[in-house]
Amino acid sequence: MSQLAELEAGIAEIASRVAGSVVTIGRDGGRGAGVVIARGRVATNAHNLRGEQVTVSFQDGRSETGQVVGVDIDADLAVIAVDTRTASALEWGDGAPSLGKPVFAVANPPGGGTRVTFGLVSATGQAFRGPLSRRITDAVEHTAPLARGSSGSPLVDAEGRLAGINTHRRGDGFYLAMPATAQLRERLQALSRGEAPDRIRLGIAVAPTQVARRLRGAVGLPPRDGLLVRGVEEGGPAARAGVRPGDLIVEAGGGEVTNSDELHALLDRLEPDVSLTLRLVRGVDELEVAVTFAGVREEGSA
């Protein structure tokens, strides 16, 4: 058998073995994808969700309403409880795929059928930003093409075993996936049980310093380094302290803040019964606010 014939047979086998475990997330063709990881449980990217309930569509054409049971926004992961019926859980591979390993991206696009694309792992140990700017590390980069709506879909090895969960395009024909390591499996199992990550959070979304400088310059404000608050969670710690969208965080805990990684590292060191002083620039005015965190060690955000 020629190498092309072997590849053709391998792709057909992977489609047959994996497609039933791949789902579409959202209505009207979907906004993302997911993969069955256990009976009644589907894993996807957190950025695919809009609320606590979501439509999950299966390869056989069936659509069910699923309930979000666990979200880790900072890791861009979520688990949905849904009636999977005959859709089986995808078998896990033996860890993170290595550089040069052949991989396949599998999706069930709108209109029916199964899409399987082939590629190679082009880099390991990569990093990217989650939905709320926290840095996610140890991703793998690969070249198996992904269409829009494929985030959350499985990346599989030549045996059809889960090698990673696709996240997004990197550009120029490269894509990122969170590798199917033991750590990822444990994290998804915890989310399946409804266990939230143990993190202190401010409840804000921020933009980096270069964006803040550009936007302040565009409205005639003097340049200033800091993190621009682009969103504030209603009822969250920052909102209760009076932080508003458009504020510029220039100091946290008495030290300068120039990037979101510094802010996240500071939050990770805090105990829940302490307060954190933020120095803000609002327009041309400076002010300080004290943020308290009692009872907010839970999922996601900065």
Helices and strands as residue ranges (DSSP letters): H 3-18, G 19-21, E 22-25, E 32-38, E 41-44, G 46-48, E 53-57, E 63-72, G 73-75, E 77-81, E 102-107, E 115-129, E 135-142, E 154-156, E 162-171, E 174-179, H 182-192, E 204-207, H 209-218, E 227-232, H 237-241, E 248-252, E 255-256, H 260-269, E 275-282, E 285-292
